[in-house]
Amino acid sequence: MKVQLTPNPQPLAADLRAAKIAEGGFGKYYTDNMVVAEWSEVDGWTDATLKPYGPITLDPATAVFHYGQEIFEGMKAYAQPDGGISLFRPEANALRFAKSAKRLALPEMPIDFFIDTVKELVKQDRAWVPGNIGESLYIRPFMIATEVGLGVRPSNKAMYLLIATPASAYFTSSKAVTVWISTEYVRAALGGTGEAKCGGNYAASLMAQKQAAAEGCDQVVWLDAKERRYVEEMGGMNLYFVKGTGADATILTPKLTGTLLPGITRDSILKVGEDLGYKVEETMLTIDDWRDGVASGEISEIFACGTAAVVSAVGAAKSAHGMWQTGNGEPGPITAAIRKRLLDIQHGVAEDTHGWNVRVC
Ligand SMILES: *Cc1c(COP(=O)(O)O)cnc(C)c1O
């Protein structure tokens, strides 16, 4: 499969584009083009088309509107010191997209085809990639079930779309987020779709997010569905706990039990943490470990990680059983060091010893 190029003949004027990029924020403006590819059970995948960004038309009885058969990815393109552009671990996104597709009974997209669509869009819309460290072009691949009809069955048609939006700092990186630990709602149970990146997981999480906001918190923290004791994730990000301080510190993250989303940032930090000389652990941690750990001072820092915000510090935690604080509301030194190293690799400032960056242009 190829990507046929029929780009927007009238891309946004440079001064207007610059103003939109400078405005910052996340997901407000989209680039001049998008990519669309279609799949059917009969014909398989057909060539993708890169074309002007714009609305799509679908029959109201299209499957995705009724039964939520949808998956997505989130990845970024980063400006490099020499003016070029790189993607960060695109193959990891391609592999996860295929896994999510399988879980949602959608067609798996060939890895190279997925990466080619991303490369072509970034190349075409390279003028939209912001230049400063911490800024990037956020890329959103997604796939929807497009069979028309209300019968409940795996769709025999699907559409893949790819859009991109310039991103400045997503969460303000300078201040710790406060979290509401939900004991009422769960994000994922074993056998469910927790490991897949699908819209349905998010739809089911919004009520808890609303509750977190009502409690004065920025984000929800999810516990395991069975015992409601083990800490799993924060909103749409993975979590890390720092035990001890300085060179002897251990950074630990909840292990992938089958209900957590296997974050690519999480995986990268396991290696970056080791590179920086910390001990690294994947383990189970309970809500009691968290509370007691910050009370005794053994847990010195907590942070969340994901493609959109990269790394953000977690401060106060609140639940139906009380409230406790980690640190002073400012990101701790290890959180800051890990954030910096990861961003430096992504922007080509630190050496890419793991071969994570893939040059686009
Ligand atoms: C996407 C996502 C993450 C983070 O994954 P990255 O690959 O690091 O962006 C974590 N948790 C959930 C629920 C997610 O959807």
The ligand as an SDF file (V2000), in Angstrom:
LIG
                    3D

 15 15  0  0  0  0  0  0  0  0999 V2000
   -1.9840    6.8190   25.8320 C   0  0  0  0  0  0  0  0  0  0  0  0
   -2.1430    6.4580   27.2700 C   0  0  0  0  0  0  0  0  0  0  0  0
   -1.0540    6.4460   28.1740 C   0  0  0  0  0  0  0  0  0  0  0  0
    0.3310    6.9310   27.8010 C   0  0  0  0  0  0  0  0  0  0  0  0
    0.9050    6.2620   26.7390 O   0  0  0  0  0  0  0  0  0  0  0  0
    2.1010    6.9350   25.9170 P   0  0  0  0  0  0  0  0  0  0  0  0
    2.4360    5.9270   24.8880 O   0  0  0  0  0  0  0  0  0  0  0  0
    3.2090    7.1580   26.8810 O   0  0  0  0  0  0  0  0  0  0  0  0
    1.5760    8.2080   25.3740 O   0  0  0  0  0  0  0  0  0  0  0  0
   -1.2840    6.0250   29.4620 C   0  0  0  0  0  0  0  0  0  0  0  0
   -2.5140    5.6490   29.8810 N   0  0  0  0  0  0  0  0  0  0  0  0
   -3.5750    5.6720   29.0550 C   0  0  0  0  0  0  0  0  0  0  0  0
   -4.9000    5.2390   29.5700 C   0  0  0  0  0  0  0  0  0  0  0  0
   -3.4330    6.0700   27.7220 C   0  0  0  0  0  0  0  0  0  0  0  0
   -4.4860    6.0860   26.9140 O   0  0  0  0  0  0  0  0  0  0  0  0
  1  2  1  0
  2  3  1  0
  2 14  2  0
  3  4  1  0
  3 10  2  0
  4  5  1  0
  5  6  1  0
  6  7  2  0
  6  8  1  0
  6  9  1  0
 10 11  1  0
 11 12  2  0
 12 13  1  0
 12 14  1  0
 14 15  1  0
M  END
$$$$
